[in-house]
Amino acid sequence: MTSQSTKTATGRGREPPKWRMGPASGAGFPIVDREDFSDATFRLEIDHPVMAKAAQPGQFVIIVTHDHGERIPLTIADYDRVKGTVTLVVQAVGKSTREMQQLCRPGTALYSMVGPMGQPSRIGEAKKVICVGGGLGVAPIFPQARAFKERGAYVISVVGFRNRDLIFWEDKFRECCDELIICTDDGSAGIKGLVTKGIAQAIEQHPDIDEVVAVGPPIMMKACAEATRPHGIKTVVSLNPIMVDGTGMCGGCRVKIGGRIMFACVDGPDFDGHDVDFDDLMNRLRRFKEEEQLALERWTETCRRLDMEPHTTTQDSGRS
């Protein structure tokens, strides 16, 4: 951190520590576009031709915003092999993602971006599939829906949001899906209720569903697995445990699958939803709740001291 204080453009006479000034333009992995979907959710498009060429549906990256930043695992929401860009959709819910929201703008760059990591989703020969996304999980389910459609499947997407104002990418889904079912908690758009209502509707209208793929909060994915279990429909979920290195070395992302211990970073992140111990997963996600809250409070206080504007949300809960 710099000890020299110089007059800034704001006239406040204080220069924030250099690592607090955000990613340096012209270094690292440039952010070429950004779109804010709500006061907490935003899209970043990053210039990374090699990763864009290698990325597959279901994979994730680990990014570091600046040289003092935390490693943040994020599922790849889209990629453009022609433009050479990778798209991430982020929800500002804790210290590190709120810092991303504040610092990551077009013209800046991520300090580090490693990937693609994890096993790609298995896009098999299913003739009819339901792709389910809840909240932020809507973004990472999109590449899978598109891949199934490109393989020739009949694709039904079920996406869930709290209300109409939080809906994003409706046009992208309609372009690649045969049917789109929107669910909102308050009924302001589509079906009133959870995504499980959309799943039930799709199964009722299409009893020949071959596979369901679900991405979202653990409680939502658990509900999806239970909704399909009586029908015997193959159900795949993408798990988001606490993760550090992403290479199977630390063991932090271990999950229980059918009574076996597996690592989400190298064995997943996709697993059979009917075999996942979701209660164990959710308990592990709560393990560092107090530490996460303390980190958020310290960061917010630092922002206040430096006359920066922190955003107001809750703490981090895992991979997007």
N, C-alpha and C positions, 0 to 999 in steps of 0.2 A: 504494500500500500504506500502511496506517495505521502511524504511528509510536507511537501511544499504546497502552500495555498496560493492560488492565483485568482484573479478576477475572471469570472465566467461570463458567457453571453447573457446570462440572466441577471447579472449585476449583483448577485448575492455574495460574491467574494469568496466562494468556496468551490473547489473543484472536487467532485466525487472521486473516490479511489478508482484507479484506472480499470480494475476488473469489474467495477460497478457500472462502467460507462457502456457496457454492452459489447457484443462481438465487434471486432475491428473490421471495417470495410476493406475488401481486397484480400483478406486472409481467410483461411479455413474454407467453409462450404457456404457459398453465397446464398442468401435468401432473396429470391427474385420476385416473389409476390406474396401477398397476405390478404386474407379476407376474414372479417369478424362476423361470425354468425349470431353471436349474442354478447352480453357483457362478460361472459366467461369462456366461450368457445370460439376458437379461431383456427383458420387454415394457413399453413405455411407451405410454400412451394420452394424447394431447394434445388439448386443446380448441382447435380452429381451424375454425370453421364454414365460412369462405370456402374454405379449402383442401380440406376434406372434400367440399364441393360440386363442386370442380373436378378432384379427383384421378381418375386413370385407372390401370388395371393397367400395371405396368412402369415407372411414373415414380418419381422420387426427390426428396428434399429435401436441403438443406444446412442443418445446425443449428449454432448456437454456444451452448455451455452458459452461459458468463458473459462479461462484457465484456473479459476477457483471454484468452478461449478460442480454440481452433483451429476452422476451418471443417471440419465433418465431413459428408460425403455419405452418406446412408442411403436405401436403397430403401423405398418405402412398402409396409408389410406388410398393411395393411387400412385401411378408412375407413368411417365410418358417417355418411351424409348426414343422417339424421334426428337423431342425437345431436350432430352437428357435431364429430366427433372423428377424428383421424388416428392410426393405430397404427404404431409402429416397434418392430422387434425388434433388439436390439443385442447384440453379443458383446464383452465386455471383453478386448481382446487387446493394447492399447497404451496409451500415456499418456492420450490424450484420451478413449478409450472407457472406460478404467478410472476416470477422473475422473467420467465420466457415471454409471457404476455407483455411485460413492460419493455423488454429489451429487443426482442426479435422483430425487426422491421425490414422491408426491402432496402437494400443498400448495406445491410450488416451481414454478418456471417456467423455460422455456428463454429465454435472452436474445434469440436470433434463430432464425427458422425460415423459410427461403425455399423456395418451390416452389408447385405441383408443377413439376418440371424434367424435361427429356428428352422424347423422343417416346413417346407411349403405345404399348403393345403392340398390334399389329395382330391383332385378334380377327376372323378371316375366316370363311369359310363351311365350314371343315373339319368333316366329319361325325364323325371319330374322332381324338382327340388323346391324346398322352401328355405329362403335365406332370411334370417331374423336378426335385426339389429335394434338394440335398445339404447337410447341416449347417445353417448359418444361412440357406442358400438356400431352405430349406423355407418360410420365412415369406414372402418376396416372390413365390414361385410360386403362393401361395394365391389372390391376386386374379385371376390369369390363369386358374386352374382354374375358379374361380367364374364368370368372364366367359364362358368357353367353354361351360359348362353352361347359363348363361342364354341363350346364343345357340342352344342346341339340340343341341350336340355330345355325343357319347358320350365321357366323360372318364375316363381312367385316370391316376391319380397314382402316381408312384414317388418315395418319400422315403427318404433315407439318413441314418443316424446312427451314431456309434461304438458305442453300446450302448443298451439298453432305457431306462436312467435319463435319457438325454438327449432322448427322444422328447417332442415337444410338438405340440399342435394336431391330434392324430389325429381327435378328434371333429369338428372343423371340416371336415377333408378328407372324412370319411365322409358328411357332410351334403350336400356339393356334387359328389361324384364317384361314378361308377358302379362303379369299382373302385379299391381302394387297395392298393398293394404296398409294404410296409415292408422295408427292408434294413438290417441292422446288421453292423458289421465283425466283431463277436464272435459273431454268431448268437443273441444273447440275445432277439431278437424278429424275427419274419418270416424273410426269406431271409438266410442268412449270406453276406456279400460286399458288393461295391460296387453302386451303383445301375445299373451296366451289366448286371448279372445280371437286375435287375427289368425293364430295357428289353428284354432278349433274351426274357424270359418273355412280356412283353406282345405283342411282335411275333410270337412263335410262335403265340400264341393268337388274335391279331388281325392277320392279314396285310394287312388293308385300312387300316392306320394312315395318316392323311393328313399329320400333322404332329407333331413333337416339340418341346417347349419346355423348356429346361434352365436352371436358375439355381443357382450354387454356386461353389466355388473353381475357378479357371481350369483346373487339371489335371483336375477332374471334368468340366467342360464340354467340354474337348478329348476326353476319353474317350467322352462321350456322342455327340459329332459323329462320331467314328470308328466307333462302334457302329452308327450309322444310315446311314453313307455307302454301305456295300455294298447296302443296300436301296433307296437312292435316295429316302429319306424326308426331306422338308423339315425342317430342324432350326434352331431359333432359340435363341440364347444371349444372356444379359444380361451385358455386360462391366463390369468394376470397376477400371479403371486409376486411378492417382493423379490426383486432381482438385483444383483450387484454386477458381476462380470459378464454374464450372458453366455458363458462358454462351458458351463458344467463344472467349473473349478470350485466355486464357493459353496454350492449346495443350498443357497438361500431360497431358491425357487422350487424346492422339492414339493411335490404334491402326491397325494394318495390316489392311485388309479387301480380299481379292482383289487385292493388290498396290497398292492405293490407300491414302493416308493420310486418315483420317476422325477426327472428334472424338466420343468417346462421349457427351459431355454434350449435344450438340445434334443429332448425326446418329443417336445411339442413345438409350439403352444397348443396345437389341436389334439384333443383326446375324445374318446367315446364318452358322451355326456352321461350315459347310463351307468358308467363305471366310476365316475368322479366322486370323491368324498368332498362335497361342497362345504360341509360344516367345518372340516379341518382347514380347507382353503380360507374360509371367512375368518376363522380364529387366527390364522397366521397373518392375515392382512391387518388385523387389529393389534398385532403384537407391539408395534412401535408407535401407537397412537399418541402417547404422551410426548415422546421425543419429537414427533412430527409437529405437534401443536407448539412445542417450545421453539422449534426452528422457525415456524411461521411467525410467532410473536417477536422473536429477535430480529428477523428480517424486516418486519413491518416497522419496528421501532427504529431500525437503522435508516429505513426510507424516510421516516419522519425527520430524523436528525439531519439528513442530507437534503431536506426539502424536496423529496421525490414523492410521487403520488402512488401508493400501493393500491391494488384492487382488492375488493372485499369479497371473499368466498370462504370455503371451508378447507380442511386439510386434504393432502394427497391420499389416494386409496389404492394406487397400483397402476399398472400399465394401461394406457389408453387403448 
